[in-house]
């Protein structure tokens, strides 16, 4: 997928838009709610990465109809002079192309098919920050 730009947008407004949850109702009456549990921007003044942890729940008549789903997304953010901020969204299945995901986000995601990529993120964090343990994300001092 390509980049999406919003004329006149600011970094703050783009992050707000990209971390906004939503709801919908299925024909069988199941309410599907998608919520951003956590997000953070890692980058500079003109480009960076927005990491987010999402959860989707399925409830009908007050009862969960299927287990909640959790996943991690990455939005590459970029500023174009005279236009504004834009983004290119990715999700875990697209990776591993970027390894700056916060370690605490990796633990919020249920184990699944992307465990190898998450371990790569842990290894990258330990490499770039020698005071941090790759296994649990805690400082070693």
C-alpha positions as CSV (number, residue, x, y, z in Angstrom):
1,X,0.0,0.0,0.0
2,X,1.2,3.5,-0.6
3,X,1.4,6.6,1.5
4,X,-1.6,8.7,2.6
5,X,-1.1,12.4,3.2
6,X,-3.5,14.9,4.7
7,X,-3.1,18.5,3.6
8,X,-2.2,20.8,6.5
9,X,-2.0,18.0,9.1
10,X,0.3,18.2,12.1
11,X,2.3,15.3,13.6
12,X,0.0,15.5,16.7
13,X,-3.2,15.4,14.6
14,X,-1.9,12.5,12.5
15,X,-1.0,10.5,15.7
16,X,-4.4,11.2,17.2
17,X,-6.1,10.0,14.0
18,X,-4.0,6.9,13.8
19,X,-4.6,5.8,17.4
20,X,-8.3,6.4,17.4
21,X,-10.4,3.3,18.1
22,X,-13.7,2.4,16.4
23,X,-16.8,0.3,16.8
24,X,-19.2,-1.5,14.5
25,X,-22.1,-3.9,14.8
26,X,-22.3,-7.2,12.8
27,X,-25.6,-8.4,11.3
28,X,-25.9,-11.0,14.1
29,X,-25.9,-8.2,16.7
30,X,-22.2,-8.7,17.8
31,X,-20.6,-5.5,18.8
32,X,-17.0,-5.3,17.5
33,X,-14.8,-2.8,19.3
34,X,-11.3,-2.0,18.3
35,X,-9.2,-0.1,20.8
36,X,-5.6,1.2,20.8
37,X,-4.1,0.0,24.1
38,X,-0.8,1.9,23.7
39,X,1.1,3.9,21.2
40,X,4.4,5.8,20.9
41,X,6.2,7.8,18.3
42,X,9.9,7.2,17.8
43,X,11.6,9.6,15.4
44,X,12.6,13.1,14.6
45,X,11.0,16.4,13.4
46,X,10.3,15.2,9.9
47,X,9.9,11.4,10.0
48,X,9.5,8.6,12.4
49,X,7.6,5.4,13.4
50,X,4.3,5.2,15.3
51,X,4.1,1.9,17.1
52,X,0.6,0.8,18.4
53,X,-0.9,-2.2,20.2
54,X,-4.5,-2.9,19.3
55,X,-7.2,-5.1,20.8
56,X,-10.5,-6.1,19.2
57,X,-13.3,-7.6,21.3
58,X,-16.5,-9.3,20.2
59,X,-19.5,-9.0,22.5
60,X,-23.2,-9.9,22.0
61,X,-25.8,-9.5,24.7
62,X,-23.0,-8.8,27.2
63,X,-21.2,-12.1,26.4
64,X,-17.9,-12.5,24.6
65,X,-18.6,-14.4,21.4
66,X,-15.0,-15.1,20.5
67,X,-11.6,-14.4,22.1
68,X,-10.1,-10.9,21.9
69,X,-7.5,-10.3,19.3
70,X,-4.3,-8.3,19.8
71,X,-1.8,-7.1,17.3
72,X,1.0,-4.6,16.8
73,X,0.9,-2.0,14.0
74,X,3.6,0.3,12.7
75,X,2.8,3.5,10.8
76,X,5.8,5.1,9.1
77,X,5.3,8.9,9.3
78,X,6.8,11.5,7.1
79,X,6.4,15.3,6.6
80,X,6.3,16.9,3.2
81,X,7.0,20.6,3.1
82,X,4.0,22.7,2.0
83,X,1.6,19.8,2.4
84,X,1.7,18.1,5.8
85,X,2.1,14.8,7.5
86,X,1.4,11.4,5.9
87,X,1.7,7.8,6.8
88,X,2.2,4.3,5.5
89,X,0.6,1.7,7.7
90,X,2.0,-1.8,8.3
91,X,1.2,-4.7,10.5
92,X,3.2,-7.6,12.0
93,X,2.6,-9.8,8.9
94,X,4.5,-7.2,6.8
95,X,7.7,-7.5,8.8
96,X,10.4,-7.7,10.0
97,X,11.5,-4.5,8.3
98,X,11.7,-2.3,11.4
99,X,13.1,-3.3,14.8
100,X,12.4,-0.2,17.0
101,X,9.2,-1.6,18.6
102,X,9.1,-0.9,22.3
103,X,9.9,-4.1,24.3
104,X,6.9,-3.6,26.5
105,X,4.6,-3.8,23.5
106,X,6.0,-7.2,22.5
107,X,4.7,-8.6,25.8
108,X,1.2,-7.2,25.3
109,X,0.8,-9.2,22.1
110,X,-0.3,-12.8,22.5
111,X,2.2,-15.4,21.2
112,X,1.7,-16.2,17.6
113,X,3.2,-16.6,14.2
114,X,5.4,-13.5,14.5
115,X,7.5,-14.7,17.5
116,X,10.7,-14.8,15.5
117,X,10.3,-11.1,14.5
118,X,9.6,-10.1,18.1
119,X,12.7,-11.9,19.2
120,X,14.6,-9.9,16.5
121,X,13.3,-6.7,18.1
122,X,14.4,-7.9,21.5
123,X,17.9,-8.6,20.1
124,X,18.1,-5.2,18.4
125,X,17.1,-3.5,21.7
126,X,19.9,-5.3,23.5
127,X,22.4,-4.5,20.8
128,X,21.5,-0.8,20.7
129,X,21.2,-0.4,24.5
130,X,23.8,-2.6,26.3
131,X,22.2,-1.7,29.7
132,X,19.0,-3.5,28.7
133,X,18.4,-7.3,28.9
134,X,17.1,-8.8,25.6
135,X,15.1,-11.5,27.5
136,X,12.8,-9.3,29.7
137,X,13.4,-5.7,28.6
138,X,14.6,-4.6,32.0
139,X,17.7,-2.4,32.7
140,X,20.7,-4.4,33.9
141,X,22.0,-1.6,36.2
